[in-house]
Amino acid sequence: MQKTWILGVVAALGLAACGQSDMERTATGAVMGAAAGQVLAGDATTGALIGGAAGASCRSLGTCPNN
């Protein structure tokens, strides 16, 4: 079960970087995180929260490809 969560977090972080603005990255991260969370762990809500947080903070962390 823990491997599933680790894979989900990695997927959410990678997918959260899509978008030109912080709002777009947050929305994309939330949607993709929800999908990954549902598929990997059966918990779309937690996946959406993780993905949205990753998308919202990727520019601050310097992980966005279009900084």
N, C-alpha and C positions, 0 to 999 in steps of 0.2 A: 504494500500500500504506500509506503514512503517513497519508493521509486516512482510510483505513479505521480505523486505530488511534485517530486523534483522535475520530472519530465514536463508536467503541466506548467510549472513556473518558468522553466527554460523556454518552452514554446511561447508562453505569454510575453515574456521579455523580448524575444526575437520578433514577434509579430506586432508588438506595440509601437515599433518605430515607424510604421507606415503613416504618412501624412505630412503636410506642410506646416500646420500650426499645432500648438499644444492641444487645442480642442479636438482637432482631427485625430491626433495620436491617442488621446484619451478615449475617444469613441471607438476607434479601431481596436485599441487594446482591450477595451471592455467586451466588444462583440467577439473578438477572436479568443479572448480568455474564457468567455462563457462557453463557447463551442468546445474549446480544449478541456475545460473543467468538466463539462457534461460527458464528453467521450471518455476521458481518462479516469475520472473519479465519480461521476454521477452527480456532481455539484456545480451547476452553472453559476450560481450566485457568487461563490467564493472565487471561481475562475474569473468572473467579470470584475470583481473588486481588485484582484491581483493584476489582471491585464490593464485595467483602467489606471491603476496607480503606476504601473510601469510606463504606460504611455504618457501620463502626465509629468513624470519625472525624468524621462530619458534625456531631454535637452540639458537639464541641470546636471545630470550624471555624465554627459558627454558621450552617450551611447547611440544617439540618433545619427543615421547616415547622412542626413541633410542639415547638420547644425549650422 
